[in-house]
Amino acid sequence: MTTSSPPGRRSSAVAGAPLATIADRLGGPRVDHLLSRAAAQAPDRTALRSPDGSGLSFGRLDGQVDAFATALNALTPGPDSVVAVAAELSPAFPVAYYGAARAGRTAALVNPLLREDALVHVLATSGARTAVLTPEVYLRVRTVRDRLPRLETVLLTSAAPGEDGAALLAEVVAAAAGGPVPSAPADPEAVANLLFTSGTTGAPKAVELTHRNLTVNAAQTAHAHGLDAGSVVFNYLPTYHLMHLNAAVQAVATQLLWTDPDVPGSLAAARAGGTTHYYSLPMRLSRLAADPAGGAEGGAEVPTLRAVLSGGSALPPAATRGLTARFGVPVVQGYGLAEASPQTHFDRLDDPRAGSCGPPSAGTESRIVHVDTRAELPVGERGEIQVRGPQLMKGYLGAEPAAHLDAEGWFSTGDIGHTDEDGRLFVVDRIKDVFKCDNWLVSPTEVEEVLRRRPEVADTVVVDRPDRFSGSVAYALVALAKPYADEEGAALAAVRGANTRMPYYQHLRYVEVVEGIPRSQNGKVQRREIRDAVHGRDLPEPSPDGPLEVTGSADPV
């Protein structure tokens, strides 16, 4: 556990370097100044390389950002207007994102995987007047345009057949090149971005991130990840995340953007590009760890690789160990959330520990408190994770300032975790996912980990099921591994075997066989929808002697 410092103070040296030292490397008071600084230092260095092999230097990227800022001055006159930007993994995103900041606008980030109603919520809540969208997102927005009266202009990131009424971002940028670049105020405390929460407990909330939040976190992240001007970052995520963009630009590192769904095949591209840092999701990394072929063309090794970095959710320790043995480099993960720009913790590259999210980032404080009493807990005890630091958001859009903080400035994350003697964080579960059986706290994630060790199980998710005697009991959805898919009783055998390795209150009382576990594109389990479906079913009570296999019901989502 870290910190017992007085209210209002922040640690000066938590993750190996003082925040003041890291902050000295920042590019300026606005987030787009990170790019200006990189372009001044290395104008000809490749900033972005796309899957098609095309590249964009820092100097050219900065010029396109200038041009888009110029265009925005004409499209949305007046400062402080909002520009929605679909966070697709392409060069169009940094052009629009940094261009909005350079024009003094606020960028509202749009998940390109959202459907119509969710898009209406994000665009209407943000008040966006201009939107830079992929053709796929535009098709969805066009069907609900009548519900978005404030949206005036849509620009497309790429051309697509049948797309009328929306100009191409590239054409707008080309037309504005050489024009007068707006002089936006350099206020580090101004809101730079609106980033929407995942909405697991209701409609997504708009998080207000300032320029200072983002530039500080870019420096914290680049330092923790070991990024420098010689780094080549392989970005293998379904969408463009601010952390990966800003940290790489902060370090003046080259980014390789990769979108091919062939996970083992990605290693050939990583090897050809001289990758030093391979970023991906736990779902993809777990597949890579289980790949018996050893990658594309029979050679999985990437000689230039320094680290494999995971984010989005917990990477199973078994996958961590497998990848470490395979590549001979640290396989590490961190912890963060939208409200913290996002990183607050990251494991040590020189001494990684499987399952750990590492110590707090430089200048960040973290503690564990009792869920009910809010008292600070000692090392090893589980409770809610709280954080505070300079990367913590300004607030939620429409809420009172500092309403998200307690009297001492701590932000409650809603996650359950514990720390070890070295101050490393271990995240257990979400508070709203944890449930009580006979007044014992049960973590679905921990039960899933035990169940995944069974050979019959390819994937699983565990949720609570109301029980009239115990309060709640564990209910598992199981996708069977191929050799067991047609074997009668395989799921029950897996559950019985797992139950022998857990205390009684964690025992699985229901099991349902499904073809696949419902997940989002970024690999996160759709736990709320699954729980709602499970709670809505009229099922018999399981026998005290063992679990009940649920049959004949549809996939919950």
Salt bridges, closest charged atoms under 4 A:
ASP32 OD1 - ARG30 NE 2.77
ASP32 OD2 - ARG102 NE 2.95
ASP62 OD1 - ARG102 NH1 2.89
ASP66 OD1 - ARG102 NH1 2.76
GLU116 OE1 - ARG115 NE 3.76
ASP117 OD1 - ARG147 NH1 3.21
GLU152 OE2 - ARG129 NE 3.43
ASP164 OD1 - ARG142 NH1 3.08
ASP228 OD2 - ARG306 NH1 3.61
ASP291 OD2 - ARG326 NH2 3.77
ASP347 OD1 - ARG424 NH1 2.67
ASP350 OD1 - ARG348 NE 3.09
ASP351 OD2 - ARG353 NH2 3.81
ASP351 OD2 - ARG424 NH2 2.89
GLU365 OE1 - ARG388 NE 2.67
GLU376 OE1 - ARG367 NH1 3.93
GLU384 OE1 - ARG374 NH2 2.75
ASP406 OD2 - ARG367 NH2 3.72
GLU408 OE1 - ARG367 NH1 3.55
ASP415 OD1 - ARG430 NH1 2.92
ASP420 OD2 - ARG353 NH1 3.00
ASP422 OD2 - ARG353 NH1 3.27
ASP433 OD2 - ARG527 NE 3.45
ASP433 OD1 - ARG531 NH2 3.02
GLU446 OE2 - ARG382 NH2 2.40
GLU448 OE2 - ARG527 NH1 2.87
GLU449 OE2 - ARG453 NH2 3.40
GLU456 OE2 - ARG454 NH2 2.92
ASP459 OD1 - ARG452 NH2 3.57
ASP459 OD1 - ARG519 NH2 2.91
ASP464 OD1 - ARG531 NE 2.87
ASP464 OD2 - HIS535 NE2 3.07
GLU512 OE1 - ARG537 NH1 2.64
GLU541 OE2 - ARG468 NE 2.55
